[in-house]
Amino acid sequence: MKTVERRLKECMKYLFFIIRILFACVGLMAGKAFAESPFVVFSPVDATQGLSGNQVRNITQLQDGRMMITTAGQFNLYDGTGFDYLHYDARHICRLSDYAGFHHSYTDAAGRVWMKNQQVLMVVDGRTGQMLEHPDSLFGKWGIREPLKDFFMDTEKNFWLLTESDCLMRVAGQALQAEPFLLHVSALTCGQKDVLYDLEVVDDHLYLFYRSGILLCYDLHTRDEVCRRSLGEVLSEGWYGNTSYMLASAGGLYQLCNGVHGGALLYYDCRRQMWTEVLHADYWLNYIALDCEGNIWLSCREGLWFIGADLQEKHYIPVLKLVDGRRIETEVSTVYNDAQGGLWVGTLNRGVLYYHPARFRFRNVGRTLFPVPGDEALQVTGFHETDNRQILVETTEGMFRYDPADAVSPLKKMDIPILKKELESLVQGGPAILQEMPLGKDSLVGITIEGLFVRNRQGRVLSYIPSLHPCNALCVDGRGDVWIGQEDGLVLWNPSTGRRRTFYTTDGLVNNAVQSIIETSDSTLWVSTANGLSCLTVRPADDGTWRYVFVNFNQDDGIIGNEFCPRSVFRTSDGTLYWGGINGFNVMGASHSVAAPSPFVPVFVGFSLFGQKHPLPSSGEVALAYDQNFFSLEFSALNYVNPTQTHYRYILVGIDAEEQEMCSSDGRGYVTYTDLPPGSYRFKVQATRGGEPWTGRYAEFGVIIRPPFWRTPYAYGLYVCLGVGLTWLLAVSYARRKRRSLVREQKEKLDEMKGVFLKNIHSELQEPVDRILSPLDSVLVSLGEGEVRQQLQGVKQEAEEMKKLIDQLAEGVLLPLPADEKSIDLESLLMDMRHLLVLQEERKLHPRAVQSQKEAGPLLTTADEAFVRKALQCVESNLDNPGYSVEAWSRDMGMDRTGLYRKLTSLVGKTPTGFIRSVRLKQAACLLDKGYTVAEVADMVGFSTSSYLSKCFQEEFGVRPSQYAQRKEKH
């Protein structure tokens, strides 16, 4: 019995193996035609174009439209024109202890991309394009305080985190606060530890997929288990258990799983709670993606699988065809469908392959399909259509038949001779007529290599227009205008007016060497050149003229890599267009559609300051100093279909008066602004493809040029305050000067009046005194000795003293010494006021004592006079020293300060400070008499400033130094 069972198992094993082989063969046979299908043609993006490596692990799209391509070593941000690179280290990593799978990416509502791979989780901020440091810090903000086993995100952008305590936490809503959803997650399937591989949410139900193949479904609101299913119901154990990847769709789930025997794609109907096997293969299926129509794309070890949205149409693509005719057989590690409808294929060792339905508009029939030996160039010179709609292709190697229904099969060599048409010459011995077309009812227009001619039906030449450049092609459009293709431009000639206009690449033409021109039924002109095709549309403008719009196509659209041949263009009966060139030809269907998806809103990809690259600020605005007003901006429209067809319109609001237009050869826009004045500016740019209307969707970037400090509001406020303060100071100063001027004028008037008064007093007093003294002298001569004589002598002495006082009053007792004195008189300096006043009082009280004292001798003793002279000598020797103080004077005198003070006040009636200042001022008066200026005198007599000298001088003598000098000059 056991032997029978063993043999039965072996038979079943072999039968199952045979079924798998048959299934693979059927898939290969079904996929061959698809693999050769023209619409699956890719353009490579690899390390030669800037990709950091050709081993691609994951592809996803950022919120701004850039593609994030994960290679074996780093993250690459691709904008259709170039790459930026993101580097990571230990700061950017969070550990996941349970996840042992390959790269799996999620994009959350904030635009962040979460990438997990082999127990590592990293985060890329999609808004700034930078790696996020310490991603586990976000978990702490959400309320999770323990390490994680795994990380998930559902289609509604809710986070699901499996913690080390085996608790499944949900982080949902705008609050982003974690809440426990399920406990003991690993023991939910069978009571033993099981690994949660993936989860998804559909219609308010949570679906958990385990390594054991168990599927658990929970109600999100009640958290009750709804159902439990096992993959063992539809797959044997060897087809799952290694990897599992979920993808939600309308009402169901796609599950991609792999096991030791191979991989399988299943569909789970959530409403019916049933599995459906979509595909299985004896190799691993790596990744799954849905396009905009719901079709499934699977990457696998040996190419791609395409499965229609109805799950019935299946095509296997083991060979990937490139636009240049090359074919690639390699493992496809990942696949992604972007928001523009493009398909991105990441390979194991060939970089990224990109396909878009609108990109490969032209069928490219290359030399490899011509059964021609050798490597010599093959030129396709013309086409013919047979009755059964087969195309005969004229070449330099003979005639070939092309079947449009079998576009990928080699052409068949035909044993048909090529008829060499004898070229007619316009005039005998002249150049041959290359092309001729009707012009109106009675005329023909044609070209030779040397120019354009018009002749009637009888052959008489009506006009001839020579050309400096060789003519290659001719076309008369529906409006009657004539188009001539030259080696240097496309010429438009109006036969009615004779006006000519030439279009070059600067006007939108793809290349200046025009080879052929043809008009389609929709009045569109197609122009082939030495490098690409141009589609020319003539549209009426608002001002009544015509607007000429070019849309160009190159190798990215499937155009042959070599130049086209002259006049090798053909339109079939159904409107299909053929262009012949070197080593191949192009075919475009009868629809002639050139529409393609509009580019994204442009993205700023570079910022330079004085030619030096700087990181772009995440805020979309940069603030610069006033001397940093030389900057450049780079931007990309994310035109992955064909970057060279991208056109930009931009304006710097605040500088540019209107929008500027540009078309970059590589699809990336560059602008530079210099010498911008301080202010706030907004740079706005929009993008479109050539010939399409502008989208009106702008990308904006703010630039603030900060003014220098002296032009800031604070500075202006300071200027106002300073202006007000200066005005106030000027007003106060003016008022003070005015007041001083009035005081000075009043004092001068008073001095003048005082002088007049003293002069009058002197005259009135002088005369009586003289009258007294004259007879006294006569009387004293006549009198002898006696008491009367003594009394008269006393009277005479008193009269003389009075006369002296009157003279001193006239001269001004308080004025400084006269200029003719060579040195300071000690008695005049020390005793002038004190002696006169004291003596006057004593005369009144004791006239006899005064007389006896005068006769006795001087007022000062010899010791006192020596003291005064020494004091005067010390001061005079230090006149030019403004720092000579009372303390220094005391030391020079050998006395303490108190003793000096008492001695001076008792002898001369002045304090030490007053004595020093009086000596300085007396000397100052002498120097002023000698002609020195006030400033010079101030330095010579020890005053720190001339203003202080003037103040002290006026206090001492009643006049200012300048007035004193002027008064002496008058005298």
Secondary structure, DSSP 8 states (H G I E B T S, - for coil): -HHHHHHHHHHHHHHHHHHHHHHHHHHHHHHHHHHT-TT-EEEEE-GGGT-S-S-EEEEEE-TTS-EEEEESS-EEEE-SS-EEEE---GGG-EEBSS--S--EEEE-TTSEEEEEETTEEEEEETTTTEE-S-THHHHHHHT--S-EEEEEE-TT--EEEEETTS-EEEEETTTTEEEEEESSGGGTTTSS---EEEEEEETTEEEEEETTSEEEEEETTT--EEEEEEGGGTS-GGGSSSEEEEEEETTEEEEEEE-SS-EEEEEEETTTTEEEEEEEESS-EEEEEE-TTS-EEEEETTEEEEE-TTS--EEEE-SEEETTS-EE---EEEEEE-TTS-EEEEESSS-EEEE-TTT--SEEEEGGGS---SSS--BEEEEEE-TTS-EEEEETTEEEEE-TTSTTS--EEE----------BSSTTS-BEEEEEEETTTEEEEEETTEEEEEETTS-EEEEEE-SS-EEEEEE-TTS-EEEEETTEEEEE-TTT--EEEE-GGGT-S-SSEEEEEE-TTS-EEEEETTEEEEEEEEE-TTSSEEEEEEEE-GGGT--SS-EEEEEEEE-TT--EEEEEBTEEEEE-TT---------S-EEEEEEETTEEE---TTSEEEE-TT---EEEEEE----S-GGGEEEEEEEETT-SS-EEEE-SSSEEEEEE-S--SEEEEEEEEEEETTS------EEEEEEE---GGGSHHHHHHHHHHHHHHHHHHHHHHHHHHHHHHHHHHHHHHHHHHHHHHHHHHHHHHHHHHHHHHHHHHHHHH--SSHHHHHHHHHHHHHHHHHHHHHHHHH-TTS---TT-SS--HHHHHHHHHHHHHHHHHHHH-HHHHHHHHHH--SS-HHHHHHHHHHHHHHHHTTT-TT--HHHHHHHHTS-HHHHHHHHHHHTS--HHHHHHHHHHHHHHHHHHTT--HHHHHHHTT-S-HHHHHHHHHHHHSS-HHHHHHHHHH-
